[in-house]
């Protein structure tokens, strides 16, 4: 039976090549190097320590490591959560301008019956048009005043309340239809027609 050869850490260290020597100009030594670290603040992420070995196999005081070469990266950056479940279309506008845009589009659709706009705006205004038709189907004075507070033109509200009963009396929702069309010239924005059913 052949005797099993045993290896020690010293023999393994001797077999490895020696670490490269780093030359600094004009007698500069790494001991004079000072790294400015940020003040202690709550950090949302764990710090990155560069290429420093987490589990050094050959840990000894004379072994070479990269810990002095790479400073800790901790810049205090903030990360925000994703917008899961928040289905309000922003339309690249602040809230007041977005509401005014949707009110104007709703007024124009109720006035003309069919308009051409971008797909994002058509999808965003669909629920407001359906809400106005639902208010008109109820027909009470309170619902009429709610519709007057949203639609810009008073005559459109009165006409809507007058004819919605015979037009949408047996329909439960889905009062609009979106038809896709060719993209817009210039910026290639996806366009669509939205119309009352």
C-alpha positions, 0 to 999 in steps of 0.5 A: 500500500502506497503511503498517502502524501500529505500537503501542508499550507507552507508547501502550497504557498511555496508552489504559488508564484510570488505576488507582484511588486507595486512601484510608486514614483518619488518614494510615495508609499501607500501608508501616506494614502488617505481615503476620505470616507463619508460620514455615517448615514443610513445606507439602503444598500450593503457596501461594496468592498471591491475585490477583497477576498471574503474567505481567504484560503491562505490567510497570513500576515505576509500574504498579499491582499487587495484590501488596501487598493479598493476603497469601499463604495458607499455613496448614499444613493436612494432607490425607490420601489417600482410602481406595482399596481398603480395604474394611473396613466401619467401621460407625461403631465403634472396632475392638474394638466393631466386632469384638464387634458382628460376633461377636454378629451371627454368633452370633445368625445361626447360632443363629436362622438368620435375623435382621433388621439394617441392610444395612451390618451384614449385608454386613459380617457375611456373610464371618464367617458364611461363614468359620464354615461353612467351618471347620465343613466342615473339621471338625478339632479345630483348626478347631473351636477357632478357631470356639469362639474367635469364636462366643460360645456353645459349643453353637452351634459343636457343632451347626454342626459336626454338621449342616454336612456334610449341609447344605452338603456340595456347596456351595462358598461363598455360605452366606448370603442378604441380602433387602432390606426396608423402611427402619427407622422413626425414622432411615430406615436401610436394613434387610435380612434375612440368612439361612442358605441 
